[in-house]
Amino acid sequence: MPIQRLNHAVLYVRDVERSVAFYRDALGFEAVMGMPGAAFLQASGSTNDHDLGLFQIGAQAGPSAAGRSTVGLYHLAWEVDTLEELERIAAKLGALGALVGASDHSTTKALYAKDPDGLEFEVSWLVPAHLITEETLAGRSRIKPLDIAGEKERYGARTRGGVGISIPA
């Protein structure tokens, strides 16, 4: 039986309370369980026991060197249902000073941000498979700046995204 999806991710952070507050304020995660130095968060609407675990290792911890001088995880990516929600999160991440990029990958529309420890994550909306055209598929080979207003006009602000499917079957 093949893997179906990612159930949860676990991150080492400097200050667990600071990270809980960030993921709550930025993405709407809620703490569902905690213990000294650890917290388990669930995304709104998730049926997982938890989606994100956070383990505190202290203020003395250095920044991640993954991708610069060591191997390691580049980023996690979470999906949103609509472009309207992607736009709301873009504004929230911008207000928090966490937004570091926004890209149009043709079949996915993506925001990139960093948490208080500098760990990068992505929030994306996937073009529904039934709306993907040959032109859309051809555009996957180049990355363009994301124009959320233009994408809302093209696909609709409340059109439900592809939910894990970014290419037609």
C-alpha positions as CSV (number, residue, x, y, z in Angstrom):
1,M,0.0,0.0,0.0
2,P,1.5,3.3,-1.0
3,I,2.0,6.3,1.3
4,Q,-1.2,8.5,1.2
5,R,-0.2,11.8,2.8
6,L,1.9,13.4,5.5
7,N,0.2,13.0,8.9
8,H,2.3,15.5,10.9
9,A,5.7,17.2,11.1
10,V,7.9,17.8,14.2
11,L,10.2,20.8,14.5
12,Y,12.9,21.7,17.0
13,V,12.5,25.3,18.1
14,R,14.2,27.7,20.5
15,D,11.1,28.8,22.4
16,V,8.0,26.6,22.2
17,E,5.6,29.2,23.5
18,R,6.8,31.8,20.9
19,S,6.4,29.2,18.2
20,V,2.9,28.1,19.3
21,A,1.9,31.8,19.3
22,F,3.3,32.3,15.8
23,Y,1.7,29.2,14.2
24,R,-1.6,30.1,15.9
25,D,-1.5,33.7,14.8
26,A,-0.1,33.2,11.3
27,L,-1.9,30.0,10.2
28,G,-4.7,29.3,12.7
29,F,-3.1,26.2,14.3
30,E,-4.5,25.4,17.8
31,A,-2.6,23.7,20.6
32,V,-4.3,20.4,21.4
33,M,-1.7,19.0,23.8
34,G,1.4,20.3,25.6
35,M,3.9,19.4,28.2
36,P,7.0,21.3,29.4
37,G,9.1,22.1,26.4
38,A,6.7,20.6,23.9
39,A,3.4,21.4,22.1
40,F,1.2,19.6,19.6
41,L,-0.8,21.7,17.2
42,Q,-3.7,20.9,14.9
43,A,-4.7,22.8,11.8
44,S,-8.3,24.1,11.6
45,G,-10.4,21.5,10.0
46,S,-7.8,18.7,10.3
47,T,-8.8,15.3,11.5
48,N,-5.3,14.4,12.5
49,D,-4.5,14.0,16.2
50,H,-2.0,16.7,15.6
51,D,-0.4,18.3,12.5
52,L,2.7,19.9,14.0
53,G,4.8,19.0,17.0
54,L,7.2,21.5,18.5
55,F,10.1,20.6,20.8
56,Q,12.0,23.3,22.6
57,I,15.8,23.1,22.6
58,G,16.6,26.5,24.0
59,A,17.8,30.0,23.1
60,Q,21.4,28.8,22.6
61,A,20.4,26.8,19.6
62,G,22.1,28.0,16.4
63,P,20.2,28.6,13.1
64,S,19.6,25.7,10.8
65,A,22.3,25.3,8.2
66,A,20.2,23.0,6.0
67,G,20.7,23.8,2.3
68,R,23.6,26.0,3.0
69,S,26.2,23.8,4.6
70,T,24.3,20.7,5.7
71,V,21.7,18.4,4.4
72,G,18.2,18.8,5.9
73,L,14.6,19.7,5.3
74,Y,14.0,22.7,3.1
75,H,10.4,23.4,4.0
76,L,7.0,22.1,4.8
77,A,4.0,23.0,2.6
78,W,0.4,23.4,3.7
79,E,-2.6,23.7,1.4
80,V,-5.5,26.1,1.7
81,D,-8.9,25.7,0.1
82,T,-9.3,29.0,-1.7
83,L,-7.4,31.9,-3.2
84,E,-9.3,34.1,-0.8
85,E,-7.8,32.2,2.1
86,L,-4.3,32.4,0.5
87,E,-4.7,36.1,0.2
88,R,-5.8,36.4,3.9
89,I,-2.8,34.4,5.0
90,A,-0.4,36.5,2.7
91,A,-1.7,39.6,4.5
92,K,-1.2,38.0,7.9
93,L,2.3,36.7,7.2
94,G,3.2,40.2,5.8
95,A,1.9,41.9,8.9
96,L,4.0,39.5,11.0
97,G,7.1,40.2,8.9
98,A,7.3,36.5,8.1
99,L,6.5,36.5,4.3
100,V,9.7,36.0,2.3
101,G,8.2,35.2,-1.2
102,A,5.2,34.4,-3.4
103,S,5.4,32.3,-6.5
104,D,3.2,31.2,-9.3
105,H,4.2,27.6,-10.2
106,S,1.4,27.4,-12.8
107,T,-0.5,24.5,-11.2
108,T,0.2,25.8,-7.6
109,K,0.1,29.3,-6.2
110,A,2.5,29.6,-3.3
111,L,3.5,31.8,-0.4
112,Y,6.8,31.3,1.4
113,A,7.5,32.4,4.9
114,K,9.8,31.9,7.9
115,D,8.8,31.2,11.5
116,P,10.5,32.9,14.4
117,D,13.4,30.4,14.2
118,G,13.9,31.0,10.5
119,L,12.4,27.7,9.5
120,E,10.8,28.1,6.1
121,F,7.3,26.9,5.2
122,E,5.0,27.2,2.2
123,V,1.3,27.8,2.0
124,S,-0.3,27.0,-1.3
125,W,-3.4,26.8,-3.3
126,L,-3.6,24.1,-6.0
127,V,-5.4,24.6,-9.3
128,P,-8.2,22.1,-9.4
129,A,-7.4,19.3,-11.9
130,H,-10.5,20.1,-14.0
131,L,-9.2,23.6,-14.6
132,I,-5.7,22.6,-15.6
133,T,-5.1,23.2,-19.3
134,E,-2.2,22.3,-21.6
135,E,-1.1,25.9,-21.2
136,T,-1.1,25.5,-17.4
137,L,0.9,22.4,-17.7
138,A,3.4,24.0,-20.1
139,G,3.9,26.8,-17.6
140,R,5.2,24.5,-14.8
141,S,8.8,24.8,-16.2
142,R,9.1,28.5,-15.1
143,I,8.3,30.3,-11.9
144,K,6.6,33.6,-12.0
145,P,5.8,36.2,-9.4
146,L,2.4,35.5,-7.8
147,D,-0.5,37.9,-8.6
148,I,-3.2,36.7,-6.2
149,A,-5.7,39.4,-7.5
150,G,-5.2,38.1,-11.0
151,E,-5.5,34.5,-10.0
152,K,-8.7,35.3,-8.1
153,E,-10.1,36.9,-11.3
154,R,-9.0,33.9,-13.4
155,Y,-10.2,31.1,-11.1
156,G,-12.5,32.7,-8.6
157,A,-11.8,33.8,-5.0
158,R,-13.7,30.9,-3.5
159,T,-13.0,28.1,-5.9
160,R,-11.9,25.1,-3.9
161,G,-8.4,24.1,-4.7
162,G,-7.1,20.7,-6.0
163,V,-6.6,19.3,-2.5
164,G,-3.4,17.4,-3.0
165,I,-3.9,17.1,-6.8
166,S,-1.9,19.5,-9.0
167,I,-1.9,17.5,-12.2
168,P,-4.9,15.9,-14.0
169,A,-5.3,12.2,-13.7
